[in-house]
Amino acid sequence: MMTHQPHPLVPLSSHRLFALDLLKAISITAVISYHAMLVPRSTYADSLPLLEISAGGLRFCVPVLFTISFFLLACSLDKTDLRPWQLLKKRLMRLLIPTTFWFGLAILLKSLTRNPFPHLMERLVSGNIFQGAYFLLVLLQCLPLFLLILARLRQPAVLYGMITLQCLMLLATYHWLVTEQTWVIDVLRRLDRPCLIYWFGYMAMGISLWQKWPKIIQLSGQIPNLWKGIFLAITWGLLSEEYRRLWIVTQGNIPPFDYALVSCLLSVVVLFLCFASLTAEQVPILPRQIILCLSRYSLGIFCINGIVSEIGLAIGSRWLSQTHFSLTEAILLKMGGWLGLLLISLGLSMLLDRVKLGVIVR
């Protein structure tokens, strides 16, 4: 077990669950925005730097989703009578089912376009078989790691040490890019986004936030909304500025370093702190239902939008590759792509759930 200390502020149904639902809904919506351009980059090359850098403030999305995953795992470990390895085995099997399905579907679709098998396998292990596929690969790596170091994760010093080490690894990555350590960068590019050096700290962060959750709820409730807005604006600015520097250093060739930002770590803390005290009762019924729906189907939305966006991009590349879009047109295209992907991925997730395939979408 992670800890046996009771949480005295226990309104978990209204506080914890809805706060996490909201963070998941915000994050999955932000994720879709990164897949929303369904035309080649060459068609809006003049606007590309501005669009990319201005969207840097949304880079909290994947770190928040990782943190929530391990927050909930730590919560489950405290509440279950199962042994840790039994619970983790169940989680691993639950994760393998959607991973196998969506990876298999993506491979099948790409096979129809006569992609060579070695190329497909390379894209699979690099987390690029569809946009965002690396997320599932990182979780599959982190769950066994979590079990191996579980005994030490009870100690706050170990958790803070992991978070500090994560920060140092992100700074080291930036240093390697700035100083043009070619061989290191080449290795990291080959390992791509599933490389754990960008992600392990969020495992510790999720556990630490769970252990201190009652205090975080209490502190969040004491912070005026004006200050929360200021904190969020500052965080957005820091993410955008750090991403801008990364864009300059890499000359626009950022992947797989998209989330190698120290401000990503900070953004997780800020978002949890700002929204922890929000309850479902404080939100009008319609927005509340939308938030809960997006949260419920966040896994399906994540995978489906990644696959559908690649289909859309293939179509756009075929028919619009010679077109040039102005900044205004590019923004409208992105907004339209974002809304379309959101509606399609949510609709398909709900449909799959109705036909008894909920295990692959939630």
Buried (B, 14 or more C-beta within 10 A) or exposed (E): EBBEEEBEBEEBEEBBBBBBBBBBBBBBBBBBBBBBBBBBBEBBEEBBEEBBBEBBBBBBBBBBBBBBBBBBBBBBBBEEEEEBEEBBBEBBEEBEEBBEBBBEBBBEBBEEEEEEEEEBEBBBEBBBBBBBBBBBBBBBBBBEEBBEBBEEBBEEEBBEEBBEBBBEBBEBBBEBBEEEBEEBBEEBBEBBBBBBBBBBBBBBBBBBBBBBBBEBBBEBEEBEEEEBEEBBEEBBEBBBBBBBBBBEBBEBEBEBBBBBBBBBBBBBBBBBBBBBBBBBEEBEEEEBEBBBBBBBBBBBBBBBBBBBBBEBBBEBBEEBEEEEBEEEBBBEBBEEBBEBBBEBBBEBBBEBBEEEBBEBBB
